[in-house]
Amino acid sequence: MIRIKGGKVYDPAHGVDAELRDVYVRDGRIVPAPAAGAPGDEEYDCTGMVIMAGAIDLHTHIGGGKVNIARAMLPEDHRATGVGRTALTRSGSGHAAPSTFSAGYRYAEMGYTACFEPAMLPSNARQAHMEMGDTPIVDKGAYALLGNDDFLLRLLAGKSDPAMVRNYVAWTLSATQALGIKAVNPGGISAFKFNARKLDVDEPAPHYGVTPRAILAALTRALQELGVPHPLHVHASNLGVPGNVDSTLATMDAAEGRPIHLTHIQFHSYGAEGDRKFSSGAARIAEAINRRRNVTADVGQILFGQTITASGDSMAQYRNSRLAHPNKWVCMDIECDAGCGVVPFRYRDQSFVNALQWAIGLEIFLLVDDPWRVFLTTDHPNGAPFTGYPHLVRLLMDRGFRNDRLAQIHPDAAAASTVGRIQREYSLYEIAIMTRAAPARILGLADRGHLAAGAAADIVAYLDQPDREAMFMQPEYVFKDGQLVARRGRVVHVTRGATHTVKPEFDRSIERPLREFFDRYQTVSFDNVPIDGGEMIDCGSREVLVHPCAGRT
Ligand SMILES: [Zn+2]
């Protein structure tokens, strides 16, 4: 038995806020304290430390195929850096698009123990799981993309029985070993292929004539009826377009009160006011989230510097390609399933637009009241590489630091933002909600994100330092399933993570039209689509964990 003793525990899932208590671990699980504080076989003295469950990133592009394109496109991102050393390109490195190994190591070193890939094309699921299987230590899971695929759009255009949509959604989750469903620019990627360059929420798309609103309604309904814990994960229409705040609000309403998660909402919170026709819509978005209990969002904060953007949204990425830095980009397609665009980008604090994007993200964090419904992401690598999280935590926790930074950005952007007037500072308890308890809850991971007996022993001990960036950058101890994997910010032991999935019940009669569709249009035969559990293990997953669905079908 392991005893993690003397630390101050933050476990918001159970209302535990900075309580001094010991945590006991046996066989990879947290266990009740033995009588009279018995010593463990192994003891870690955590006096002066903060203890939290392992952090969970619910939206990070670490293995959906696009990352491989990003890696190939930016060899300059894969330089071994070091003071006074010639920068050499080498494997096992990378900043904006790290290698699989680097991604697993860097996450574990920061105290993250589970990461979720949000853009897995069903036709590319096998490759995505191989890539994630090659990412060590952390647990993984993925959301399968639907909403621009011809099979679904045909069902909706033909006003098919909602049961068919539901069965198709369940079949997709099962066949692709996914944990949830994501809709990217619903209908818009398909519309792009028919030469549309924009698509509003109530605009019928060319060819199928289906509106984004109808797609969102059908998918949120299917997931609710199947009882899938994670709501529809939505990258809304008009990403990055000034004035898109209206389509973002319409997207929230399209869920008709059912649960919906809006991802990287910072990129969807723009007004079109002022001389530059670009303004913050953060107050309207935060107010809408505060009012609608069915809505959750992650921010997709931008941080300044070089990164690469990788998205299923071909329409938006084609639009962004003129901003590529360095000047190279890719838009491509696989099986007409969804889309893919990879565009390198450098966010500059002296650019009015970039500086205001930075401020808008912070406004959303600070104006949404409920930390259970707003999540800490940079949409890695789109807003910034995930290694910027400790810096972002400090921006949220330390008003002085935030205002110092605000004074350095483009002065017109600073003046156009309310960030400087917002007093709020996040507490450690709120950070623990936002990065542990809430993501576990919204993903349906009952034994993660908390520290009660029975939970997986994913535990982090941080030295309690006033510099929160330094604190969160380099935890003292990181345990994954009860094994010490990182010490003072360095990996000390490499393990394999599990894969989190759902497998809701469905009526197999959907396989007949699907088989006909695959025979007629796809290059992969229907029988070769489903990925079985054995394959998942062969490609590096430790085990496939199936989370229950509370379906009422
Ligand atoms: Zn994303």
Boltz pocket constraint, residues with backbone or C-beta under 6 A from the ligand:
constraints:
  - pocket:
      binder: B
      contacts: [[A, 59], [A, 61], [A, 118], [A, 119], [A, 263], [A, 264], [A, 310], [A, 379], [A, 380], [A, 382]]
      max_distance: 6.0
